[in-house]
Amino acid sequence: MHPVPTRDEYFDRWSMLHGGYDPRSSRLTGGWLTFAYAVARPLAGLRVSPDLLTMFGLLVAGLVVVFAALGGRWVLLSALVVVISALLDNLDGAVAVMTDRVTKWGYVLDSVVDRLCDALFLVALWVVGAPAWMAVVGGTIMGVHEYARARAG
């Protein structure tokens, strides 16, 4: 295993990549990133590829639709898989930051996979019975939010 940064060093690096926002200033953000750090730390030590984690996150997001389509109690598992997918979305970036492998390609890949995951979650919502218009409105709101965030950055 290779040495990885401490949690505070990770927070400092994360802050530099997120416009100077200090995650220690928020219990919610700091808590979530502390959890992501704890899970990512062994992966970073093993030098797991951040891009591999990104693609694994997409695969996991695809399972959301599969479980939603099964109906019944499988829908509850589908909801849990959304949370796991969200964790994976943080792990790829955490590992990249901890191993000094932050790249423009990784940023683009992560952004594209994030949008594909959003689409899969909307499909799952529709599959479990939400009206199609609700999925379209949800997708529109997510798209506008991400567009605004990208332009503001």
Stockholm file with secondary structure:
# STOCKHOLM 1.0

chainA/1-153         MHPVPTRDEYFDRWSMLHGGYDPRSSRLTGGWLTFAYAVARPLAGLRVSPDLLTMFGLLVAGLVVVFAALGGRWVLLSALVVVISALLDNLDGAVAVMTDRVTKWGYVLDSVVDRLCDALFLVALWVVGAPAWMAVVGGTIMGVHEYARARAG
#=GR chainA/1-153 SS CCCCCCHHHHHHHHHHHTTTCCGGGCHHHHHHHHHHHHHHHHHHHTTCCHHHHHHHHHHHHHHHHHHHHHCTTHHHHHHHHHHHHHHHHHHHHHHHHHTTCCCHHHHHHHHHHHHHHHHHHHHHHHHTTCCHHHHHHHHHHHHHHHHHHHHHC
#=GC SS_cons         CCCCCCHHHHHHHHHHHTTTCCGGGCHHHHHHHHHHHHHHHHHHHTTCCHHHHHHHHHHHHHHHHHHHHHCTTHHHHHHHHHHHHHHHHHHHHHHHHHTTCCCHHHHHHHHHHHHHHHHHHHHHHHHTTCCHHHHHHHHHHHHHHHHHHHHHC
//
